Amino acid sequence: LLHKDLTFSNRTHIWDFAIERILDKPILGYGLQMSAYRYLISSPYSSFHAHNFLLEICYRGGILLLTIVFLIIKEVLKKLNNNSNKKMSNFMMFCIVVYAIILLTEYYEPIYYFYLFIIFYNIDYLREDG
């Protein structure tokens, strides 16, 4: 009907490629690689990244980096859950969930995600009255 296939614009093929590569170096991953190199090696799908946050984190830093990312997320959620300002905490948790859903089919540099975590972790210093 919409003339689209079920691969999410070839994302499932890119994910398969990323998973194959991750399985070759599961603990530490491949580190940062130049975009041009990633584009060439991901042939025939020619992608600069895995189009999935979790896969890209595993590709770059393996299970070690993925564990660190999950520990950071856990600490932020714990801090939000224990905060007395439930209205603001719930809004911030909602933002994390929405962003996590977006990251299932796209990848943005982790620094943008961690900016949010830094703000959210410091919720105690944010005042409701402005």
Contacts in CASP RR format, 6 or more apart in sequence:
PFRMAT RR
TARGET T0000
AUTHOR 0000-0000-0000
METHOD contacts of the structure
MODEL  1
LLHKDLTFSNRTHIWDFAIERILDKPILGYGLQMSAYRYLISSPYSSFHA
HNFLLEICYRGGILLLTIVFLIIKEVLKKLNNNSNKKMSNFMMFCIVVYA
IILLTEYYEPIYYFYLFIIFYNIDYLREDG
6 12 0 8 1.000
7 13 0 8 1.000
8 105 0 8 1.000
10 45 0 8 1.000
10 47 0 8 1.000
11 51 0 8 1.000
11 52 0 8 1.000
11 105 0 8 1.000
13 45 0 8 1.000
14 42 0 8 1.000
14 45 0 8 1.000
14 47 0 8 1.000
14 50 0 8 1.000
14 51 0 8 1.000
15 50 0 8 1.000
15 51 0 8 1.000
15 52 0 8 1.000
15 55 0 8 1.000
17 42 0 8 1.000
17 45 0 8 1.000
17 47 0 8 1.000
18 50 0 8 1.000
18 52 0 8 1.000
18 55 0 8 1.000
18 56 0 8 1.000
18 58 0 8 1.000
18 59 0 8 1.000
19 55 0 8 1.000
21 30 0 8 1.000
21 59 0 8 1.000
22 29 0 8 1.000
22 55 0 8 1.000
22 58 0 8 1.000
22 59 0 8 1.000
22 62 0 8 1.000
25 62 0 8 1.000
26 58 0 8 1.000
26 62 0 8 1.000
26 63 0 8 1.000
27 62 0 8 1.000
27 63 0 8 1.000
27 64 0 8 1.000
28 61 0 8 1.000
28 62 0 8 1.000
28 64 0 8 1.000
29 58 0 8 1.000
29 59 0 8 1.000
29 60 0 8 1.000
29 61 0 8 1.000
29 62 0 8 1.000
29 65 0 8 1.000
30 59 0 8 1.000
30 60 0 8 1.000
30 61 0 8 1.000
31 60 0 8 1.000
31 61 0 8 1.000
32 60 0 8 1.000
35 48 0 8 1.000
38 47 0 8 1.000
38 48 0 8 1.000
38 49 0 8 1.000
39 46 0 8 1.000
39 47 0 8 1.000
39 48 0 8 1.000
40 46 0 8 1.000
49 56 0 8 1.000
49 107 0 8 1.000
50 56 0 8 1.000
50 59 0 8 1.000
50 107 0 8 1.000
51 105 0 8 1.000
51 106 0 8 1.000
51 107 0 8 1.000
52 103 0 8 1.000
52 104 0 8 1.000
52 105 0 8 1.000
52 106 0 8 1.000
52 107 0 8 1.000
53 100 0 8 1.000
53 103 0 8 1.000
53 104 0 8 1.000
53 106 0 8 1.000
53 107 0 8 1.000
53 108 0 8 1.000
53 110 0 8 1.000
53 113 0 8 1.000
54 66 0 8 1.000
54 103 0 8 1.000
54 104 0 8 1.000
56 107 0 8 1.000
57 65 0 8 1.000
57 66 0 8 1.000
57 69 0 8 1.000
57 110 0 8 1.000
58 65 0 8 1.000
58 66 0 8 1.000
69 110 0 8 1.000
72 114 0 8 1.000
72 117 0 8 1.000
73 96 0 8 1.000
73 117 0 8 1.000
75 121 0 8 1.000
76 96 0 8 1.000
76 117 0 8 1.000
76 120 0 8 1.000
76 121 0 8 1.000
77 93 0 8 1.000
77 96 0 8 1.000
79 120 0 8 1.000
79 121 0 8 1.000
79 123 0 8 1.000
80 89 0 8 1.000
80 92 0 8 1.000
80 93 0 8 1.000
80 120 0 8 1.000
80 123 0 8 1.000
81 89 0 8 1.000
81 93 0 8 1.000
83 89 0 8 1.000
83 123 0 8 1.000
83 124 0 8 1.000
85 123 0 8 1.000
85 126 0 8 1.000
85 128 0 8 1.000
87 128 0 8 1.000
88 123 0 8 1.000
88 126 0 8 1.000
88 128 0 8 1.000
89 123 0 8 1.000
92 120 0 8 1.000
92 123 0 8 1.000
95 116 0 8 1.000
95 120 0 8 1.000
96 116 0 8 1.000
96 120 0 8 1.000
99 113 0 8 1.000
99 116 0 8 1.000
103 113 0 8 1.000
119 126 0 8 1.000
END
